[in-house]
Amino acid sequence: MNTVIELNLRRLSPADFAALGVDDLAYVRATEADGEAAFAVHAADGTPLAVVASRDVAFALCRQNDLEPLSEH
């Protein structure tokens, strides 16, 4: 990694670090809603955005809103 970038990342506050990617990334994770399997979509900062019935729908929803979906394990 570039030393200058590495040093700058070490200077980020926890809030700044949490905000990285907030406008570009969304996390998709398996969950349960009303006793059924579902998938939750969260912004990069953890803000809940949606709960849908399938992983494919969750990823499509992210992409339709110009977010890059990432699976949370």
PDB file with SEQRES, HELIX, SHEET and CRYST1 records, atoms N, CA, C and O in Angstrom:
SEQRES   1 A   73  MET ASN THR VAL ILE GLU LEU ASN LEU ARG ARG LEU SER          
SEQRES   2 A   73  PRO ALA ASP PHE ALA ALA LEU GLY VAL ASP ASP LEU ALA          
SEQRES   3 A   73  TYR VAL ARG ALA THR GLU ALA ASP GLY GLU ALA ALA PHE          
SEQRES   4 A   73  ALA VAL HIS ALA ALA ASP GLY THR PRO LEU ALA VAL VAL          
SEQRES   5 A   73  ALA SER ARG ASP VAL ALA PHE ALA LEU CYS ARG GLN ASN          
SEQRES   6 A   73  ASP LEU GLU PRO LEU SER GLU HIS                              
HELIX    1 AA1 THR A    3  ARG A   10  1                                   8    
HELIX    2 AA2 PRO A   14  ALA A   19  1                                   6    
HELIX    3 AA3 ARG A   55  GLN A   64  1                                  10    
SHEET    1 AA1 4 PRO A  48  VAL A  52  0                                        
SHEET    2 AA1 4 GLU A  36  ALA A  43 -1                                        
SHEET    3 AA1 4 LEU A  25  ALA A  33 -1                                        
SHEET    4 AA1 4 GLU A  68  SER A  71  1                                        
CRYST1    1.000    1.000    1.000  90.00  90.00  90.00 P 1           1          
ATOM      1  N   MET A   1       0.853  -1.186   0.000  1.00  0.00           N  
ATOM      2  CA  MET A   1       0.000   0.000   0.000  1.00  0.00           C  
ATOM      3  C   MET A   1       0.887   1.233   0.000  1.00  0.00           C  
ATOM      4  O   MET A   1       1.965   1.239   0.595  1.00  0.00           O  
ATOM      5  N   ASN A   2       0.435   2.243  -0.653  1.00  0.00           N  
ATOM      6  CA  ASN A   2       1.158   3.502  -0.692  1.00  0.00           C  
ATOM      7  C   ASN A   2       1.300   4.051   0.729  1.00  0.00           C  
ATOM      8  O   ASN A   2       0.312   4.148   1.456  1.00  0.00           O  
ATOM      9  N   THR A   3       2.504   4.406   1.120  1.00  0.00           N  
ATOM     10  CA  THR A   3       2.780   4.867   2.479  1.00  0.00           C  
ATOM     11  C   THR A   3       1.974   6.096   2.838  1.00  0.00           C  
ATOM     12  O   THR A   3       1.482   6.192   3.962  1.00  0.00           O  
ATOM     13  N   VAL A   4       1.820   7.046   1.915  1.00  0.00           N  
ATOM     14  CA  VAL A   4       1.061   8.268   2.191  1.00  0.00           C  
ATOM     15  C   VAL A   4      -0.388   7.923   2.488  1.00  0.00           C  
ATOM     16  O   VAL A   4      -0.957   8.440   3.449  1.00  0.00           O  
ATOM     17  N   ILE A   5      -0.991   7.068   1.690  1.00  0.00           N  
ATOM     18  CA  ILE A   5      -2.385   6.662   1.910  1.00  0.00           C  
ATOM     19  C   ILE A   5      -2.504   5.912   3.223  1.00  0.00           C  
ATOM     20  O   ILE A   5      -3.438   6.144   3.990  1.00  0.00           O  
ATOM     21  N   GLU A   6      -1.571   5.020   3.487  1.00  0.00           N  
ATOM     22  CA  GLU A   6      -1.591   4.233   4.715  1.00  0.00           C  
ATOM     23  C   GLU A   6      -1.538   5.151   5.938  1.00  0.00           C  
ATOM     24  O   GLU A   6      -2.298   4.953   6.887  1.00  0.00           O  
ATOM     25  N   LEU A   7      -0.664   6.139   5.929  1.00  0.00           N  
ATOM     26  CA  LEU A   7      -0.562   7.070   7.047  1.00  0.00           C  
ATOM     27  C   LEU A   7      -1.841   7.873   7.223  1.00  0.00           C  
ATOM     28  O   LEU A   7      -2.267   8.108   8.354  1.00  0.00           O  
ATOM     29  N   ASN A   8      -2.462   8.300   6.126  1.00  0.00           N  
ATOM     30  CA  ASN A   8      -3.706   9.063   6.218  1.00  0.00           C  
ATOM     31  C   ASN A   8      -4.835   8.216   6.780  1.00  0.00           C  
ATOM     32  O   ASN A   8      -5.651   8.721   7.551  1.00  0.00           O  
ATOM     33  N   LEU A   9      -4.902   6.940   6.413  1.00  0.00           N  
ATOM     34  CA  LEU A   9      -5.941   6.067   6.956  1.00  0.00           C  
ATOM     35  C   LEU A   9      -5.796   5.892   8.456  1.00  0.00           C  
ATOM     36  O   LEU A   9      -6.794   5.781   9.167  1.00  0.00           O  
ATOM     37  N   ARG A  10      -4.580   5.868   8.939  1.00  0.00           N  
ATOM     38  CA  ARG A  10      -4.340   5.717  10.382  1.00  0.00           C  
ATOM     39  C   ARG A  10      -4.777   6.945  11.163  1.00  0.00           C  
ATOM     40  O   ARG A  10      -4.990   6.861  12.372  1.00  0.00           O  
ATOM     41  N   ARG A  11      -4.913   8.068  10.502  1.00  0.00           N  
ATOM     42  CA  ARG A  11      -5.310   9.315  11.167  1.00  0.00           C  
ATOM     43  C   ARG A  11      -6.820   9.520  11.180  1.00  0.00           C  
ATOM     44  O   ARG A  11      -7.305  10.473  11.789  1.00  0.00           O  
ATOM     45  N   LEU A  12      -7.565   8.651  10.524  1.00  0.00           N  
ATOM     46  CA  LEU A  12      -9.018   8.800  10.493  1.00  0.00           C  
ATOM     47  C   LEU A  12      -9.614   8.520  11.866  1.00  0.00           C  
ATOM     48  O   LEU A  12      -9.189   7.604  12.569  1.00  0.00           O  
ATOM     49  N   SER A  13     -10.589   9.313  12.229  1.00  0.00           N  
ATOM     50  CA  SER A  13     -11.328   9.040  13.466  1.00  0.00           C  
ATOM     51  C   SER A  13     -12.257   7.860  13.208  1.00  0.00           C  
ATOM     52  O   SER A  13     -12.522   7.531  12.052  1.00  0.00           O  
ATOM     53  N   PRO A  14     -12.759   7.216  14.263  1.00  0.00           N  
ATOM     54  CA  PRO A  14     -13.717   6.126  14.059  1.00  0.00           C  
ATOM     55  C   PRO A  14     -14.938   6.560  13.239  1.00  0.00           C  
ATOM     56  O   PRO A  14     -15.446   5.782  12.431  1.00  0.00           O  
ATOM     57  N   ALA A  15     -15.408   7.786  13.440  1.00  0.00           N  
ATOM     58  CA  ALA A  15     -16.568   8.279  12.676  1.00  0.00           C  
ATOM     59  C   ALA A  15     -16.208   8.458  11.206  1.00  0.00           C  
ATOM     60  O   ALA A  15     -16.996   8.112  10.325  1.00  0.00           O  
ATOM     61  N   ASP A  16     -15.018   8.998  10.938  1.00  0.00           N  
ATOM     62  CA  ASP A  16     -14.577   9.166   9.549  1.00  0.00           C  
ATOM     63  C   ASP A  16     -14.412   7.816   8.872  1.00  0.00           C  
ATOM     64  O   ASP A  16     -14.805   7.640   7.719  1.00  0.00           O  
ATOM     65  N   PHE A  17     -13.835   6.869   9.586  1.00  0.00           N  
ATOM     66  CA  PHE A  17     -13.626   5.543   9.022  1.00  0.00           C  
ATOM     67  C   PHE A  17     -14.967   4.884   8.700  1.00  0.00           C  
ATOM     68  O   PHE A  17     -15.111   4.248   7.655  1.00  0.00           O  
ATOM     69  N   ALA A  18     -15.946   5.033   9.593  1.00  0.00           N  
ATOM     70  CA  ALA A  18     -17.274   4.450   9.377  1.00  0.00           C  
ATOM     71  C   ALA A  18     -17.972   5.072   8.180  1.00  0.00           C  
ATOM     72  O   ALA A  18     -18.799   4.423   7.539  1.00  0.00           O  
ATOM     73  N   ALA A  19     -17.650   6.322   7.872  1.00  0.00           N  
ATOM     74  CA  ALA A  19     -18.305   7.023   6.766  1.00  0.00           C  
ATOM     75  C   ALA A  19     -17.719   6.653   5.399  1.00  0.00           C  
ATOM     76  O   ALA A  19     -18.309   6.988   4.372  1.00  0.00           O  
ATOM     77  N   LEU A  20     -16.571   5.971   5.368  1.00  0.00           N  
ATOM     78  CA  LEU A  20     -15.985   5.575   4.085  1.00  0.00           C  
ATOM     79  C   LEU A  20     -16.965   4.712   3.300  1.00  0.00           C  
ATOM     80  O   LEU A  20     -17.466   3.713   3.815  1.00  0.00           O  
ATOM     81  N   GLY A  21     -17.230   5.086   2.089  1.00  0.00           N  
ATOM     82  CA  GLY A  21     -18.104   4.297   1.222  1.00  0.00           C  
ATOM     83  C   GLY A  21     -19.580   4.469   1.472  1.00  0.00           C  
ATOM     84  O   GLY A  21     -20.388   3.802   0.827  1.00  0.00           O  
ATOM     85  N   VAL A  22     -19.961   5.340   2.386  1.00  0.00           N  
ATOM     86  CA  VAL A  22     -21.371   5.455   2.754  1.00  0.00           C  
ATOM     87  C   VAL A  22     -22.259   5.826   1.566  1.00  0.00           C  
ATOM     88  O   VAL A  22     -23.433   5.455   1.533  1.00  0.00           O  
ATOM     89  N   ASP A  23     -21.721   6.541   0.607  1.00  0.00           N  
ATOM     90  CA  ASP A  23     -22.521   6.927  -0.552  1.00  0.00           C  
ATOM     91  C   ASP A  23     -22.417   5.936  -1.705  1.00  0.00           C  
ATOM     92  O   ASP A  23     -23.095   6.096  -2.720  1.00  0.00           O  
ATOM     93  N   ASP A  24     -21.576   4.915  -1.560  1.00  0.00           N  
ATOM     94  CA  ASP A  24     -21.317   3.996  -2.669  1.00  0.00           C  
ATOM     95  C   ASP A  24     -21.587   2.525  -2.371  1.00  0.00           C  
ATOM     96  O   ASP A  24     -21.811   1.742  -3.294  1.00  0.00           O  
ATOM     97  N   LEU A  25     -21.569   2.141  -1.107  1.00  0.00           N  
ATOM     98  CA  LEU A  25     -21.656   0.729  -0.736  1.00  0.00           C  
ATOM     99  C   LEU A  25     -22.903   0.434   0.076  1.00  0.00           C  
ATOM    100  O   LEU A  25     -23.409   1.290   0.802  1.00  0.00           O  
ATOM    101  N   ALA A  26     -23.390  -0.792  -0.058  1.00  0.00           N  
ATOM    102  CA  ALA A  26     -24.474  -1.284   0.791  1.00  0.00           C  
ATOM    103  C   ALA A  26     -24.141  -2.724   1.177  1.00  0.00           C  
ATOM    104  O   ALA A  26     -23.558  -3.468   0.388  1.00  0.00           O  
ATOM    105  N   TYR A  27     -24.508  -3.101   2.376  1.00  0.00           N  
ATOM    106  CA  TYR A  27     -24.257  -4.444   2.863  1.00  0.00           C  
ATOM    107  C   TYR A  27     -25.559  -5.226   2.901  1.00  0.00           C  
ATOM    108  O   TYR A  27     -26.595  -4.725   3.337  1.00  0.00           O  
ATOM    109  N   VAL A  28     -25.482  -6.460   2.437  1.00  0.00           N  
ATOM    110  CA  VAL A  28     -26.650  -7.340   2.414  1.00  0.00           C  
ATOM    111  C   VAL A  28     -26.362  -8.507   3.349  1.00  0.00           C  
ATOM    112  O   VAL A  28     -25.314  -9.145   3.253  1.00  0.00           O  
ATOM    113  N   ARG A  29     -27.298  -8.784   4.254  1.00  0.00           N  
ATOM    114  CA  ARG A  29     -27.099  -9.913   5.167  1.00  0.00           C  
ATOM    115  C   ARG A  29     -28.397 -10.672   5.364  1.00  0.00           C  
ATOM    116  O   ARG A  29     -29.489 -10.107   5.315  1.00  0.00           O  
ATOM    117  N   ALA A  30     -28.245 -11.956   5.586  1.00  0.00           N  
ATOM    118  CA  ALA A  30     -29.404 -12.804   5.841  1.00  0.00           C  
ATOM    119  C   ALA A  30     -30.004 -12.427   7.195  1.00  0.00           C  
ATOM    120  O   ALA A  30     -29.284 -12.121   8.144  1.00  0.00           O  
ATOM    121  N   THR A  31     -31.326 -12.454   7.264  1.00  0.00           N  
ATOM    122  CA  THR A  31     -32.028 -12.122   8.502  1.00  0.00           C  
ATOM    123  C   THR A  31     -33.361 -12.856   8.503  1.00  0.00           C  
ATOM    124  O   THR A  31     -33.583 -13.746   7.681  1.00  0.00           O  
ATOM    125  N   GLU A  32     -34.222 -12.498   9.397  1.00  0.00           N  
ATOM    126  CA  GLU A  32     -35.559 -13.080   9.466  1.00  0.00           C  
ATOM    127  C   GLU A  32     -36.563 -11.954   9.645  1.00  0.00           C  
ATOM    128  O   GLU A  32     -36.327 -11.020  10.411  1.00  0.00           O  
ATOM    129  N   ALA A  33     -37.683 -12.044   8.937  1.00  0.00           N  
ATOM    130  CA  ALA A  33     -38.752 -11.050   9.059  1.00  0.00           C  
ATOM    131  C   ALA A  33     -40.083 -11.791   9.110  1.00  0.00           C  
ATOM    132  O   ALA A  33     -40.394 -12.583   8.220  1.00  0.00           O  
ATOM    133  N   ASP A  34     -40.847 -11.537  10.126  1.00  0.00           N  
ATOM    134  CA  ASP A  34     -42.144 -12.190  10.316  1.00  0.00           C  
ATOM    135  C   ASP A  34     -42.011 -13.713  10.259  1.00  0.00           C  
ATOM    136  O   ASP A  34     -42.867 -14.393   9.693  1.00  0.00           O  
ATOM    137  N   GLY A  35     -40.941 -14.242  10.844  1.00  0.00           N  
ATOM    138  CA  GLY A  35     -40.732 -15.679  10.903  1.00  0.00           C  
ATOM    139  C   GLY A  35     -40.249 -16.312   9.607  1.00  0.00           C  
ATOM    140  O   GLY A  35     -40.145 -17.536   9.525  1.00  0.00           O  
ATOM    141  N   GLU A  36     -39.956 -15.512   8.602  1.00  0.00           N  
ATOM    142  CA  GLU A  36     -39.501 -16.010   7.297  1.00  0.00           C  
ATOM    143  C   GLU A  36     -38.073 -15.548   7.031  1.00  0.00           C  
ATOM    144  O   GLU A  36     -37.643 -14.503   7.520  1.00  0.00           O  
ATOM    145  N   ALA A  37     -37.350 -16.337   6.255  1.00  0.00           N  
ATOM    146  CA  ALA A  37     -36.004 -15.932   5.832  1.00  0.00           C  
ATOM    147  C   ALA A  37     -36.122 -14.674   4.979  1.00  0.00           C  
ATOM    148  O   ALA A  37     -37.040 -14.544   4.169  1.00  0.00           O  
ATOM    149  N   ALA A  38     -35.188 -13.757   5.170  1.00  0.00           N  
ATOM    150  CA  ALA A  38     -35.198 -12.489   4.435  1.00  0.00           C  
ATOM    151  C   ALA A  38     -33.763 -11.981   4.326  1.00  0.00           C  
ATOM    152  O   ALA A  38     -32.835 -12.585   4.863  1.00  0.00           O  
ATOM    153  N   PHE A  39     -33.599 -10.867   3.625  1.00  0.00           N  
ATOM    154  CA  PHE A  39     -32.290 -10.242   3.468  1.00  0.00           C  
ATOM    155  C   PHE A  39     -32.413  -8.763   3.780  1.00  0.00           C  
ATOM    156  O   PHE A  39     -33.261  -8.066   3.223  1.00  0.00           O  
ATOM    157  N   ALA A  40     -31.561  -8.293   4.672  1.00  0.00           N  
ATOM    158  CA  ALA A  40     -31.551  -6.887   5.063  1.00  0.00           C  
ATOM    159  C   ALA A  40     -30.482  -6.150   4.275  1.00  0.00           C  
ATOM    160  O   ALA A  40     -29.390  -6.672   4.049  1.00  0.00           O  
ATOM    161  N   VAL A  41     -30.804  -4.938   3.862  1.00  0.00           N  
ATOM    162  CA  VAL A  41     -29.859  -4.070   3.159  1.00  0.00           C  
ATOM    163  C   VAL A  41     -29.539  -2.916   4.106  1.00  0.00           C  
ATOM    164  O   VAL A  41     -30.437  -2.260   4.634  1.00  0.00           O  
ATOM    165  N   HIS A  42     -28.232  -2.681   4.311  1.00  0.00           N  
ATOM    166  CA  HIS A  42     -27.772  -1.615   5.196  1.00  0.00           C  
ATOM    167  C   HIS A  42     -26.796  -0.718   4.452  1.00  0.00           C  
ATOM    168  O   HIS A  42     -26.021  -1.192   3.622  1.00  0.00           O  
ATOM    169  N   ALA A  43     -26.831   0.573   4.746  1.00  0.00           N  
ATOM    170  CA  ALA A  43     -25.831   1.504   4.217  1.00  0.00           C  
ATOM    171  C   ALA A  43     -24.482   1.156   4.826  1.00  0.00           C  
ATOM    172  O   ALA A  43     -24.413   0.419   5.810  1.00  0.00           O  
ATOM    173  N   ALA A  44     -23.421   1.676   4.252  1.00  0.00           N  
ATOM    174  CA  ALA A  44     -22.068   1.384   4.732  1.00  0.00           C  
ATOM    175  C   ALA A  44     -21.889   1.762   6.199  1.00  0.00           C  
ATOM    176  O   ALA A  44     -21.067   1.159   6.890  1.00  0.00           O  
ATOM    177  N   ASP A  45     -22.637   2.745   6.686  1.00  0.00           N  
ATOM    178  CA  ASP A  45     -22.519   3.158   8.085  1.00  0.00           C  
ATOM    179  C   ASP A  45     -23.420   2.352   9.019  1.00  0.00           C  
ATOM    180  O   ASP A  45     -23.489   2.635  10.215  1.00  0.00           O  
ATOM    181  N   GLY A  46     -24.116   1.341   8.471  1.00  0.00           N  
ATOM    182  CA  GLY A  46     -24.973   0.479   9.283  1.00  0.00           C  
ATOM    183  C   GLY A  46     -26.433   0.877   9.303  1.00  0.00           C  
ATOM    184  O   GLY A  46     -27.246   0.161   9.888  1.00  0.00           O  
ATOM    185  N   THR A  47     -26.795   1.978   8.695  1.00  0.00           N  
ATOM    186  CA  THR A  47     -28.192   2.416   8.664  1.00  0.00           C  
ATOM    187  C   THR A  47     -29.034   1.411   7.888  1.00  0.00           C  
ATOM    188  O   THR A  47     -28.721   1.119   6.733  1.00  0.00           O  
ATOM    189  N   PRO A  48     -30.107   0.869   8.496  1.00  0.00           N  
ATOM    190  CA  PRO A  48     -30.973  -0.063   7.774  1.00  0.00           C  
ATOM    191  C   PRO A  48     -31.698   0.652   6.634  1.00  0.00           C  
ATOM    192  O   PRO A  48     -32.229   1.747   6.818  1.00  0.00           O  
ATOM    193  N   LEU A  49     -31.716   0.026   5.460  1.00  0.00           N  
ATOM    194  CA  LEU A  49     -32.369   0.616   4.290  1.00  0.00           C  
ATOM    195  C   LEU A  49     -33.599  -0.156   3.846  1.00  0.00           C  
ATOM    196  O   LEU A  49     -34.602   0.444   3.457  1.00  0.00           O  
ATOM    197  N   ALA A  50     -33.532  -1.495   3.902  1.00  0.00           N  
ATOM    198  CA  ALA A  50     -34.656  -2.297   3.418  1.00  0.00           C  
ATOM    199  C   ALA A  50     -34.514  -3.738   3.890  1.00  0.00           C  
ATOM    200  O   ALA A  50     -33.425  -4.191   4.246  1.00  0.00           O  
ATOM    201  N   VAL A  51     -35.631  -4.442   3.884  1.00  0.00           N  
ATOM    202  CA  VAL A  51     -35.654  -5.891   4.109  1.00  0.00           C  
ATOM    203  C   VAL A  51     -36.493  -6.479   2.983  1.00  0.00           C  
ATOM    204  O   VAL A  51     -37.634  -6.072   2.764  1.00  0.00           O  
ATOM    205  N   VAL A  52     -35.911  -7.445   2.271  1.00  0.00           N  
ATOM    206  CA  VAL A  52     -36.590  -8.047   1.123  1.00  0.00           C  
ATOM    207  C   VAL A  52     -36.516  -9.572   1.230  1.00  0.00           C  
ATOM    208  O   VAL A  52     -35.787 -10.114   2.061  1.00  0.00           O  
ATOM    209  N   ALA A  53     -37.280 -10.249   0.377  1.00  0.00           N  
ATOM    210  CA  ALA A  53     -37.426 -11.701   0.471  1.00  0.00           C  
ATOM    211  C   ALA A  53     -36.247 -12.505  -0.062  1.00  0.00           C  
ATOM    212  O   ALA A  53     -36.039 -13.638   0.371  1.00  0.00           O  
ATOM    213  N   SER A  54     -35.466 -11.947  -0.996  1.00  0.00           N  
ATOM    214  CA  SER A  54     -34.385 -12.753  -1.569  1.00  0.00           C  
ATOM    215  C   SER A  54     -33.103 -11.946  -1.723  1.00  0.00           C  
ATOM    216  O   SER A  54     -33.123 -10.718  -1.806  1.00  0.00           O  
ATOM    217  N   ARG A  55     -31.997 -12.664  -1.759  1.00  0.00           N  
ATOM    218  CA  ARG A  55     -30.688 -12.044  -1.943  1.00  0.00           C  
ATOM    219  C   ARG A  55     -30.612 -11.355  -3.302  1.00  0.00           C  
ATOM    220  O   ARG A  55     -30.080 -10.250  -3.408  1.00  0.00           O  
ATOM    221  N   ASP A  56     -31.137 -11.995  -4.335  1.00  0.00           N  
ATOM    222  CA  ASP A  56     -31.119 -11.406  -5.675  1.00  0.00           C  
ATOM    223  C   ASP A  56     -31.865 -10.077  -5.712  1.00  0.00           C  
ATOM    224  O   ASP A  56     -31.405  -9.126  -6.344  1.00  0.00           O  
ATOM    225  N   VAL A  57     -32.997 -10.007  -5.049  1.00  0.00           N  
ATOM    226  CA  VAL A  57     -33.767  -8.760  -4.995  1.00  0.00           C  
ATOM    227  C   VAL A  57     -32.985  -7.700  -4.215  1.00  0.00           C  
ATOM    228  O   VAL A  57     -32.982  -6.530  -4.598  1.00  0.00           O  
ATOM    229  N   ALA A  58     -32.333  -8.093  -3.142  1.00  0.00           N  
ATOM    230  CA  ALA A  58     -31.538  -7.153  -2.350  1.00  0.00           C  
ATOM    231  C   ALA A  58     -30.416  -6.557  -3.199  1.00  0.00           C  
ATOM    232  O   ALA A  58     -30.194  -5.346  -3.177  1.00  0.00           O  
ATOM    233  N   PHE A  59     -29.707  -7.412  -3.951  1.00  0.00           N  
ATOM    234  CA  PHE A  59     -28.616  -6.927  -4.793  1.00  0.00           C  
ATOM    235  C   PHE A  59     -29.151  -6.025  -5.913  1.00  0.00           C  
ATOM    236  O   PHE A  59     -28.546  -5.001  -6.229  1.00  0.00           O  
ATOM    237  N   ALA A  60     -30.281  -6.406  -6.507  1.00  0.00           N  
ATOM    238  CA  ALA A  60     -30.880  -5.580  -7.562  1.00  0.00           C  
ATOM    239  C   ALA A  60     -31.303  -4.221  -7.003  1.00  0.00           C  
ATOM    240  O   ALA A  60     -31.112  -3.195  -7.655  1.00  0.00           O  
ATOM    241  N   LEU A  61     -31.868  -4.213  -5.818  1.00  0.00           N  
ATOM    242  CA  LEU A  61     -32.282  -2.970  -5.178  1.00  0.00           C  
ATOM    243  C   LEU A  61     -31.089  -2.042  -4.957  1.00  0.00           C  
ATOM    244  O   LEU A  61     -31.174  -0.839  -5.202  1.00  0.00           O  
ATOM    245  N   CYS A  62     -29.989  -2.608  -4.498  1.00  0.00           N  
ATOM    246  CA  CYS A  62     -28.771  -1.809  -4.310  1.00  0.00           C  
ATOM    247  C   CYS A  62     -28.328  -1.188  -5.625  1.00  0.00           C  
ATOM    248  O   CYS A  62     -28.080   0.015  -5.701  1.00  0.00           O  
ATOM    249  N   ARG A  63     -28.231  -2.003  -6.646  1.00  0.00           N  
ATOM    250  CA  ARG A  63     -27.735  -1.525  -7.939  1.00  0.00           C  
ATOM    251  C   ARG A  63     -28.671  -0.488  -8.565  1.00  0.00           C  
ATOM    252  O   ARG A  63     -28.212   0.451  -9.215  1.00  0.00           O  
ATOM    253  N   GLN A  64     -29.977  -0.657  -8.372  1.00  0.00           N  
ATOM    254  CA  GLN A  64     -30.934   0.321  -8.900  1.00  0.00           C  
ATOM    255  C   GLN A  64     -30.770   1.681  -8.233  1.00  0.00           C  
ATOM    256  O   GLN A  64     -31.167   2.708  -8.782  1.00  0.00           O  
ATOM    257  N   ASN A  65     -30.183   1.671  -7.050  1.00  0.00           N  
ATOM    258  CA  ASN A  65     -29.975   2.912  -6.308  1.00  0.00           C  
ATOM    259  C   ASN A  65     -28.505   3.337  -6.306  1.00  0.00           C  
ATOM    260  O   ASN A  65     -28.050   4.058  -5.417  1.00  0.00           O  
ATOM    261  N   ASP A  66     -27.775   2.869  -7.327  1.00  0.00           N  
ATOM    262  CA  ASP A  66     -26.373   3.245  -7.534  1.00  0.00           C  
ATOM    263  C   ASP A  66     -25.463   2.916  -6.343  1.00  0.00           C  
ATOM    264  O   ASP A  66     -24.523   3.651  -6.041  1.00  0.00           O  
ATOM    265  N   LEU A  67     -25.763   1.798  -5.677  1.00  0.00           N  
ATOM    266  CA  LEU A  67     -24.919   1.301  -4.588  1.00  0.00           C  
ATOM    267  C   LEU A  67     -24.298  -0.014  -4.998  1.00  0.00           C  
ATOM    268  O   LEU A  67     -24.919  -0.802  -5.710  1.00  0.00           O  
ATOM    269  N   GLU A  68     -23.078  -0.258  -4.556  1.00  0.00           N  
ATOM    270  CA  GLU A  68     -22.409  -1.523  -4.824  1.00  0.00           C  
ATOM    271  C   GLU A  68     -22.714  -2.461  -3.666  1.00  0.00           C  
ATOM    272  O   GLU A  68     -22.303  -2.194  -2.537  1.00  0.00           O  
ATOM    273  N   PRO A  69     -23.430  -3.561  -3.921  1.00  0.00           N  
ATOM    274  CA  PRO A  69     -23.801  -4.472  -2.835  1.00  0.00           C  
ATOM    275  C   PRO A  69     -22.626  -5.362  -2.421  1.00  0.00           C  
ATOM    276  O   PRO A  69     -21.863  -5.844  -3.259  1.00  0.00           O  
ATOM    277  N   LEU A  70     -22.504  -5.564  -1.126  1.00  0.00           N  
ATOM    278  CA  LEU A  70     -21.500  -6.469  -0.557  1.00  0.00           C  
ATOM    279  C   LEU A  70     -22.206  -7.416   0.400  1.00  0.00           C  
ATOM    280  O   LEU A  70     -23.083  -7.001   1.158  1.00  0.00           O  
ATOM    281  N   SER A  71     -21.827  -8.678   0.367  1.00  0.00           N  
ATOM    282  CA  SER A  71     -22.402  -9.651   1.302  1.00  0.00           C  
ATOM    283  C   SER A  71     -21.743  -9.525   2.654  1.00  0.00           C  
ATOM    284  O   SER A  71     -20.521  -9.415   2.755  1.00  0.00           O  
ATOM    285  N   GLU A  72     -22.553  -9.542   3.690  1.00  0.00           N  
ATOM    286  CA  GLU A  72     -22.039  -9.564   5.051  1.00  0.00           C  
ATOM    287  C   GLU A  72     -22.170 -10.988   5.556  1.00  0.00           C  
ATOM    288  O   GLU A  72     -23.245 -11.584   5.489  1.00  0.00           O  
ATOM    289  N   HIS A  73     -21.087 -11.522   6.053  1.00  0.00           N  
ATOM    290  CA  HIS A  73     -21.105 -12.927   6.504  1.00  0.00           C  
ATOM    291  C   HIS A  73     -21.238 -13.002   7.983  1.00  0.00           C  
ATOM    292  O   HIS A  73     -21.271 -14.096   8.545  1.00  0.00           O  
TER     293      HIS A  73                                                      
END                                                                             
